[in-house]
Amino acid sequence: MANGNLEVTDKEREAFMYMLRDSARENYSLNVSWCMSFEGERGNTCSMWGVVKWVDPKARRVQLANQTSSQWIEMEKIINVHA
């Protein structure tokens, strides 16, 4: 997220992917933020904490789950990942 905008650099995306795969491997929680666009609107930023349960490289998405919910997130829409 260079300069505070929602564009993610290649280096940031690489770091996100490392953390997502590591969460799946080591079973620890992350906080993931992503953009979700709605018809007729620019979109919103969503966040969720949880453990990565599945990385689907073919569909380019990850499944994040916590005690109350599970969410599939498209990799291209991820804008931030915190351990």
N, C-alpha and C positions, 0 to 999 in steps of 0.2 A: 504494500500500500504506500507507494512512494508519494511524498508530498501530501499525505492525508486524503488522497482520493481513493476510489474503489478499484483502481487498476493494480494488478499484482504483477510484480516483476518475475522473470524466470527464476531468479535466485530464491525469491520468497516462496514461489510455488514448489521448488525443489525441497526447501526446508519443510514446508507443510507436508509434502508427501512422505518425507522421512519420519516425521512425528506421527503421522497417521498409521504408517506401517508398523512403527515401533509400538504404538498403543495396541494394535492388534496382536503383535507378537508377545509383548510383555504384560498385557492386560491391565493398563493403567488409564485413568480418565484424562480427557482433554476437553477444552472448551473450543468449539468450532463455530465460526461465524461465516455466513454465506448470504448472497443476494438472492432474493426471490422476487421475480417480477410478476405483476398482475396485469391482466388485460385492462387497457385504458389508463394505467398508472406507470410511473417510472419504476416502482418496486420498493421493497423494504429490505432491511438487513435483519436476518434472523440469527439467533445464537442458541446453542444447546451444549450441555456438557454430557459426557459419557465415554464409554469405551468403544473403540472401533471393533465391530464384530465381523465385518466382511469388507474386503476390498475387491471390487469387480472391475478389473482393468479393461475388459472388453467393452462394458457399458460406461466406463469412466465415471464410477460413482463409489461411494463408501456407505456402509451402514453403521450408524452411531446409535448406541443403546445405553439407557440408564435404567434405574429402578422403575420408572413410570412410563417410559415411552421408547420408541425406536423410530429412526428417521433415515431414509436414503437421501444422500446429498450428492449432487453432481460435482465432480472435482473442479470443473471450470468455474463454478459459481462460488467456490470457497475463497474468502478474502482474508481470513485470519485463523490461526490455530495457536492456542496457548496450552502449555502443559501445566 
